[in-house]
Amino acid sequence: MSNSKQSALVHLASGIGNIVFATPLVIALSELGLQTDLLLDADYAPTIELLRPWSAVRTIFERHKHVNLDSYNHVIPAIPPFYWRRFRHSYGSGKNVVRRPPDQLFYQNEQEFYLSFARALGYPSSERPLYRLPVAPSDQFDLRAQTLVIAAGCKTGEMAFKRWPFFPQLAQRFEHVVLVGTADDMRDAHGEPYHFHNHVESYIDRLSLRETAELMATAGAVVGNDSGLCHISSALGTPTLILFGPTPHGTLGQFPDNVHVLRAGLECEPCWFAKRFQACQGRIDCLANISVDRVEAELRHLLGSSPTTSHSFTQIVRSRKP
């Protein structure tokens, strides 16, 4: 049977970012000529909105749908190691199940972890498609070429310590600013609410995930934390500045040219997979030491505009550093 007539089922799971970083696998399977279906066990059910319609995918099954694994030539359990225990019993020793790579590869290069399944089916080791999503800009949003979108949130719990604390001060530096996300995203790592100036336009809790992606695809630039929304923006081709602190960025794999990463560069970072938060005793110095000035300068470059003459918030930022 030729590859053009063969079928593959790709099982994806976990967070929005994890699923975005798995899209190079879907692209590779399409390039191999496989008819590809997806089985999605996403933490956030609306993630499915980001993946259809897509010419690289025939059908997407949600977690509650029954899927006959035996009906596929290739079944690909492309699930992060930390979720694999939930699903491994479903696979047994089926001959059509593509062997999983070593777990350690996920923590070295997440995108290559997913791509390794395609390589097992003959995809060239020299090819590395970039992650992307089938979402286009929308004319329903009144955005400008200089519009800055702020995605201030991320998951809760310990994940909240990925949140940069100075988004309200940053918003003061730009004329047209839009907020996206949920009400929970409007709090810093310690649960304190962000207070944005009234010139900032808020789409908080007003858009579906798909609409949020379309808005970001229309923006001049997006800034945020290591979060699902920022990784969506990255996959859309929008100039995106991601502020990293305790979590690593090198383990995620190759970023496209529209993505810029900013770190404080402290010796203790990233600490996520080491002695988490111990060096700073939970103050998250790595994010506190990324100044508003640095972030503004990077965003001005991405937006192609000149810096402002007023830096009235610089002292506020410095006074809050430990």
C-alpha positions, 0 to 999 in steps of 0.5 A: 500500500502506498503512503498516499493511501495510508492513514495515520491517527495522531493522539495529542494531549496536554496544554495549548502550547504542547499541541501547538508544538506538535503541529510540525508532526502533522505537517510532516505526515501531510508531506509524507502523503498520509491521510491524517486524523487527530485525537485530541485530549486537550487540557482546554477543549476549545483548542480544537478550534485552532486546528480546523479547518486544515488541509493537513487534517482529515478529521479531528476527534474529541476525547469523548469520541470512540476511535477504532485504532485498528482502522489505521495503518499508523497510530501515533501516541504523540503525548508528553511523558507527563501525560503518558501514564493516563493513556498507555493502557489504551495502546497495548502492543498493537502492531500499528502503534508507532514506537515512542521516542525516549522521554528525555527527548521531550525535555531536550527538544519538544518539537523534535520529540513529536517529529521523531514519530514522522521520522520513524515513518520515513520523514527525512532527518534534515527536514524541520518544519516550523510549527504553525496554525491554520488561522488567518487575520480577521477584519472584525477587529479594529486594529492598527499596524501599531496595535500591541496585544498583551497576553498577561496570563498563563495557567494557575498554580505554580504555572502562575509564577511565569507571569511578568509583573509589569504589564500595566506599566508597559501598557502606559508606554503605547498608544493602542493596547489590547488585552486578551485572555480570561479574568484569571489572566488579570492577576499577577503570580501572587494573585494581585489584580493588574490595574490597566489605564483606561486607554487599554482596550479589553477583550477579556472573556469576550472572545472564543479561543479561535477569535482570540487567535484571529485577533492576534493574527491581525495585531502589530505585535504580541507580548506575554509570558511563556503561555499558550496564547503566546505560542499561538501568536508565534504560530500565526506569524505575528511578531511575538515577544515572549518573556521567559523566567523560571521555565526553559525556552531552549527545550521547546525547539526551534522558534520561527523568525517572528518570535523573540525571547527575552530573559533577565539572564540570571545564573539561576534561571531557568530553574523549572526542572532543577531546584524550582524557585529555591535560589530566589526563595520564590521571589522570581527574580528572573522576571522581576529583573526584566525591566519595562525599558527593555521590553518596550525597546524590543517591542518598538523594534518589532512594531517599527516605531520610535521609543517614547520620550517619557519613562515615568514608570522606570522608577516604579519597576526598579522600586519593586525589584528585590 
